[in-house]
Amino acid sequence: MDREALNQLKKQLWEVADELRANTGLKASAYSTPVLGLIFLKFADAKYAQYEDEINQEFEALKGGRREKKIEEIAIEKCGFYLPEHSRYTYLLNLSEEENIASKIKEAMEGIEQYSPEFVDVLPKDSYHDLSTEDNNKILNRLLRNFNDIPVDTEHDIFGEVYEYFLGEFALAEGQGGGEFYTPRSVVRYMVEVLQPSEGKILDPACGSGGMFVQVANYAQAHKKKNGGTPLNLRAYGVERTGETVKLAKMNLFLNNIRGEITEANSYYADPYNSVGNFDYVLANPPFNVDNVELDLVKDQERFNKYGVPQTKGKKSKVPNANYLWINQFATALNENGRASLVMANSASDAGHSEKEIRKALIEDGIVSQMVALPSNMFSTVTLPATLWFFDRNKPNKDEILFIDARNIFTQVDRALRKFSDEQIKNLAIINRLYEGDSDSFFALIKEYEEARDNAETEADEKYFQKQIDWLLERFPDGKYQDVIGLCKVATLQGEDGIIEQDYSLNPGRYVGVVIEDDGMTAEQFKEKLFGLNEEFKQLNEEAKELEKQIEENLDSLVIEYE
């Protein structure tokens, strides 16, 4: 499903859902829960349907034998959950308006709880009776029918995107700022491609509805196919401060068969998983530039003290900016081989005062592995420019940092929004592979593009994949990393133009430089061309004067003729 079709679907679904407000007078906070609950049931049914034949076949094959299993046991093994018949979306969809649909929805959610007890008190099973409207059945029936249009696409987190779109619209309907919930899928995919998560525990201390975990699961699924069917052994741990969003994250993990926990807490003040040195991966898009965190509640926490707590001399009761609290959280949560990536406001890369001292300590500790400047307009409702920070506790070259300036690498979605294409994600991620000495992955990517080009059905596709090949080979012709002006640079701590010389800045633009287009001319040729253009300009000026004189004479003759 392409972006335009998905955006149209989200708008269509929202228009239907918003009828609840028009017909019931409910606030967004009241009608968001039943709407999102129905969307969950739709995705649960779609997910289960993918495994249903396989589940039924094994059930029939084992029936009556000594290895016989209950169908719910087989379903949980293969799909991660079991849906009894009355919990299927198709069952609810076929109910008549004479039925008590609110009660049937509650029974459907109770059916899920019966076989997945971790979902008790997560699903909004009592919300549908709270609508208290004479047209309750009619509205619910219409919602069920319209949400049935949501396509099933396991390669994309459509579930998460629809959730996040609705969350933003609900917030706007209440007069609040929306759009803080969702990190663009292409940005998360790039973060995951660089991190390459394999075994272990992954933390997202600002997890929202769990979209980061879904992209990790997608990566794991792709890795499983390449690895002969062996799944990655990853466990997710999320922290989210809003209770309703915690429930959404649990639903998202449930649907994507991701093992893990989601805890309701404020990550500034609480550390529910005792994170220090405890995680293999940390991945998140935390809120930018929060300025009201209580200093007394964070200054003595171990996770914020290794590199220093940001402080302002004049305001001793508040942390001046929480960006470096998040950066501290990521750095200290990693174990001895841990890796991390976070999205952060550009301003943090050059922040001064106490933030600079923290950044200096991080750099000298050798944990910062890579910095990537993102294009503008990648986030649907946030206009602040952003940078990706990458940490690697076990990087071999402690005094080096890879800088990538990706500000000019993007695909325009519409007038106001940009994204990374699949190929742009691969091309950017391969820079990191080359820096790590992995030429095999580079040539495997070239081969992948060559096969796509040779199998292309249109000339446009053929040219497109050839363009990707040319882009890579022009910059890395030997399949080995090298600095490319305007794209990437490995900077060291010492030396001219080194990180210390740049006052410990982590802004990629300071190191990567700007491409000056080469016109292919020598200095003598340029001089000759400049003189030629000057002579041409003089000649055009003379011709203009002659033309002006001729026009003036013609106008004078016309005036005399009519006098």
Phi, psi and omega in degrees: 000123182280169186298319181297317179294322179294317178298320179294320178298315182298319179295319180296315180295322180295319180301320179291314181297324183292346176298333178301318180293317182295324186264344183241344182074012181285151171285161181303321181297336181272324185262354177293321184298309179295326179296310182292330177297319178293322178296322176301313180300323179298314182288325177298317179296317181295319179296316181295323181299332180294331184254356192300313180299316180297320179296312182294321180297316180292322179300314180293323182293328183266348185300132176084351180262177182287343179262015183303139179231154172290148183298327179293329178294316179296317181299316181294324178295319187268323188249337183099347178200168179236136177245110173293164186305317184285356176260001181282143180296323180297326177296313180295323182297329184268004177290144176277164180290348177283339179287158172275090188294324179301318179293322180293322177295319178299315179298323179298317181289326176295328177295323176293316179300325184300322183257353176224077187299341178294350181264003175299130181072010176261315182281143185276057190292339181263358185289335188283333174284339183284351182295327174047060179222148179295332182265022184308307182300317182297317181293315181296320178298319179293319177298315179302316182293319182285324178289344176294344179283349180296124181285156177261117182220100185286346179278345181236150177272062180297321177306309180295319181294317178296316176305309186293323177298314179296318179301316178296318179293322177297319180295317179296323179296336179266006180080019179252166177285130178257177172087005182277356191271327196248128173267130182307136184303319184293327177292316179296319179300319178296315178303316181291321179298325178285317182291325183051060181297139181232276183250145170122199186255138180236132183248135167234103185280002175218062199281347181055230180269011172090017183299325178299317181296324180296318179292325174296319178296320177297318177298317180298320180295318178294321178296323179300318180295319181287336187262020177073026175097358180278117182284155173284143182259082182242145177231131186265140176228116183241150175234132180215134188276344183259124185302315181296322180289329174302317179297320179296318179297320178297321177297319182294317176297320179302312184292330183262012175054045180257124177283138178160190182225147172236126183243136175278115181192163173263113188293345175290322188252340184237144179230074192297340182252015182047063197292335188304117178066021192249358188233146176278329181217144171229135187212125180191164171236084183284163178296142182272147163055038176285131189238015183238027180281133182287120183298318183298335183273351182240337191294336181259004180282134183304319185294339181258002188253343183299318182253350176114145179265129178296131182218154175239135183300319186282333183239087187280348183268345183237150169284127186299326181201128187276001181306316184280348168293316178297316181299318175301315181303317180294315185292318185278342181284344186281141172280187189296340178244013189287154177226150185213159172213137176221153174268133183216150177300142181305326185301334181293335183293334182236010185304144183259195176058228184293329178297323178297320180295322177294315180298318178301315180296320178297314182296314182289338175285345176079021183270334183285118185257328187201143175231133183230120175278123182274155172296157173287164175061033176273339183254135191295327182232004179246121186265348181299134174293148186229158178230145174264129174257135176238132177245146175216109183293340186241028182290141187289324183255093188291336184261016180238149172223134176272123177251133177232130176255101183257019185296335181255013179248104181195166173242127182284120179277309173210192186302327188248358189225140178234163176208171168269133171285168178303318182289324177295323175299313181295318182294320179290318181294330183290338177299317178295320178298316180296319178299326178278001177088015183266080179287333181301317179296325179297309182289332174294323178291319176302316179297319178301316179292323179296318178294319178296321177295314183292334180260006182296140181270343180232157178295326180297317179293322179299314179294324182299312182287330174295324178298322178294318178299312181298320181300316182288313185288331176294327184267328182226067190298333182262006182069028177230151181295139168210151176297138178234118182303131179085355182233302186212151181205134171265114181255143178254166180295310185268172172094169179297134184064017177283178186293322177295317179299329179271020175060037177060030174288145173244028178274113184305326181300334180289336187251322189287325181086182183237136179286127172256114185299132180271123180272358175082005183258148171283169179300320180294320179294320178297317179299316180297318179294321180296317177298320179297317178296323179295317178296321178296322179295317179298317181296318178296323177297317179297319179295322179296320179296317178298318180294319178298318179297318181295319178297318181298318179295319179296319179294321178298320181293325178292320180296317179297320182298324184268359178284000000 
